[in-house]
Structures are given as structure tokens and as C-alpha cells.
Amino acid sequence: MSKTPSRPPSPPPPPPAKTGPTDPSGEHRILVPLHSLQSIIGLHVCGTSVFLPLPAKNVMRLGRGDVDIAIPESIADRNLITREHVQLTRQGTDNGTWLHVADLGSRYGTFFGKAREREFFVKAGQRFRVANTELMVMDRLLVDLRASLGGFFGYNAHRDLDAHTTALGADVPVLLIGDRGTERGHLAHAIHAASQRRGNSFQEIENPSAPREELERYFKKATRGTVYASLDHIGPRSRLKSLVELMFESTYDARPIIAARDHRVICDALSTVMPRFTSVTVPPLSAHREDVPAILDAMLREQKTPHSVAELAPDRRAAMSNYEWPRNRGELRETAERLAALLEHKGNMVAAAASIEQDYEWFRRSLAKVGAIEVKRRGE
């Protein structure tokens, strides 16, 4: 007799809340704390950029008909989804919110894992499928995280973004593998800011092979927060013993995020704890150069400037997208600083260079090299 194939069990129902949902009919706004960063606020259609916000009610229906959450026509296989496919019930608990998913007798089914189910519970970061359309449950933290990841992995790399949002949204140790200039430290900051640890300290360890007493100061400050260390310049493996021990000491409960250029270096240095880490490779900027204008705009916003890349001529934006960016996001960030100054001074390069204390000729050549300004031939 053949064995029934194993499948992942449905998550257990959420524990009873001290204050339960107040609107079983779903007709009015509810008292579940929707403003909380951990409240479920929508569903992301995996493999796309489509986000489906949940209405501010307890009970809602999803499908392709006249329902609370309508699957848009742009989604492939939408015709396989029933007009009223599932009923979703948001349940508030002491630990956040869950969704109870109940199939409404759909023809092509509702799935959790690989199994067709009539009903189950899901929480933020988990996925389920209505017919062939996979949906990821999103809270505000995951929405913020996915938006931040686009600048590092590519705004149109939807499948990668889905996978990384799930992996990095979990409260687990992380390995970031990438070249210099991919701004793994900035990515670590973004991961921390979109995590449940965001209210506690983020500490960057400057010397991972420092004595234990020095490392302990970082971990103490990062208690219930995040510690980040780059292993690009590590010494002998034995000198990381203290770092490895502290990363998993319950005394501090700090989430470690480690970066390195070479996965082999990481494997050698952290061999005893490697299985406990989630590994993510950060691609070079040249792998998604079409995102350069959007990333530049994000960097300009970080500098609190009112200007944007749209103020540049189309051929300049195209030239920057065609540039190889050998120093990755680090070089792009330097360009953003120069562009902010140039736009603020209405194209006056002398004034712009002086405003950020850079030599005029260096300022001009740097912008010309990346295509931000047109190279003038002598005599023009």
C-alpha cells in the first residue's frame, strides 16, 4: 500500500485574545489594532508587483467578482478564480493578527503548502494559493521590507523579492554575500528597520576579530536588537571564536547579520553555525542597471532634497542606466550626492562642487564618467 505523501501541517490556530474581534459581521471598522506594524494589512500577488489591501473589517471575501478584495484582470489565470473564492476572517490576538481562510466551494480549490484545504490559518509572511494564484500575507513591516529590497535585488525581480521578503522577514541570523559597494551594511539596516527588533539598537562591529571584552560591548548595546559585521578583512579563523560564541548567547538575544564577499570565507569562518543562518546573495548593480534612476531617486530622498532624477534630460538618465557601475551602489550614492548639489544649484557646477567641498574638476569628471552630464569636447 502506498504511503500518503507528507505535507506541511497547517499552522495551529492563534491563541485566544484577551480582547477579541468586535465586529463578527464585518460591517464596521474593528478594534483589532490595524495601526500596529504587525497587523495584517494586505495580500501580495507573488511573482508580480500587485498588492491587494485588506479593508478595515473583520470578515471579507476574495475572488474575481464584486467582492471586498477583487483579483485584478492583469493577473494570469484569473479566470480560474471563483467570483467568491474564499472568505477571510481577521482575528486579533495578543501576538498580532492572523487570517482564517475558508474556501467557499471553489472549483479549482484553495491550497496551503501543496495540499488543497477547506480552511486554515495563516500569519504574516506565509503564503497560500487560490487556484493558480499564490498570495503572500503581508503586515506593514513586510511591506516596508519588500519596498527596501527592490533597490538591492531589482524592482522587477519579483520572484527573488518574494523569496527574500519571506527569508529576511523571519527573525533569523542572516548572511549577506556580495561584492564591495553593494552596500550590505545599508541592507542590514533596512532589514533591522523592518523587523520586530526595530525599536532596539543596531550595532555595527568594526573589528569582528576583536577581543571578547570589546565585542561584548556591541552585543550589550544591541540587546534584543541587531548586530552587523563584515568579514571582508577577517584574520585567522580562530580569532572569530568570541564573535561566534556571542552571536548565539541568550544573554543578549541580538540578531546577527554577517556580510562577506566570498561564500567560501563565510563557510570557513562560521562552519560550526552555518546551518543556523539564512544566506542571501546581493547582486552587483550591473545586474539590474534599469533600476538606476529609481534607486537614485530613493537616495535623493534619503538626502532630504526636493529634487529627482526626472529633472535630468532623458538621454542622461539612459546614459546612467547603461553605465556599468563597477563600484556598485557605493558609486551610485556618491553620484546621488553630486546630483543633489548640481540640481540644487540649477546646473552651476562651480557652486555645486563648492557646496559639498569637492574639487571642481573632480566633480565634473565624476558626473561625466557615469553619464549624468554630457561630455563637452574641447572648443565646444
HELIX and SHEET records of a PDB file:
HELIX    1   1 ARG A   78  LEU A   80  5                                   3    
HELIX    2   2 ARG A  140  PHE A  153  1                                  14    
HELIX    3   3 HIS A  158  GLY A  169  1                                  12    
HELIX    4   4 ARG A  184  ALA A  193  1                                  10    
HELIX    5   5 ARG A  212  LYS A  221  1                                  10    
HELIX    6   6 ARG A  237  LEU A  240  5                                   4    
HELIX    7   7 LYS A  241  MET A  247  1                                   7    
HELIX    8   8 HIS A  263  ALA A  269  1                                   7    
HELIX    9   9 MET A  274  ARG A  276  5                                   3    
HELIX   10  10 LEU A  285  ASP A  291  5                                   7    
HELIX   11  11 VAL A  292  GLU A  302  1                                  11    
HELIX   12  12 VAL A  309  GLU A  311  5                                   3    
HELIX   13  13 PRO A  314  ASN A  322  1                                   9    
HELIX   14  14 ASN A  328  GLU A  344  1                                  17    
HELIX   15  15 MET A  349  SER A  355  1                                   7    
HELIX   16  16 TYR A  360  LYS A  369  1                                  10    
SHEET    1   A 6 PHE A  51  PRO A  53  0                                        
SHEET    2   A 6 ILE A  40  VAL A  45 -1                                        
SHEET    3   A 6 THR A 133  ASP A 139 -1                                        
SHEET    4   A 6 ARG A 127  VAL A 130 -1                                        
SHEET    5   A 6 THR A 110  PHE A 112 -1                                        
SHEET    6   A 6 ALA A 115  ARG A 116 -1                                        
SHEET    1   B 5 ILE A  69  ALA A  70  0                                        
SHEET    2   B 5 VAL A  59  GLY A  63  1                                        
SHEET    3   B 5 VAL A  86  THR A  93 -1                                        
SHEET    4   B 5 GLY A  96  ASP A 103 -1                                        
SHEET    5   B 5 GLU A 119  VAL A 122 -1                                        
SHEET    1   C 5 PHE A 202  ILE A 205  0                                        
SHEET    2   C 5 THR A 226  SER A 230  1                                        
SHEET    3   C 5 ARG A 255  ALA A 260  1                                        
SHEET    4   C 5 VAL A 174  ILE A 177  1                                        
SHEET    5   C 5 THR A 278  THR A 281  1                                        
END                                                                             
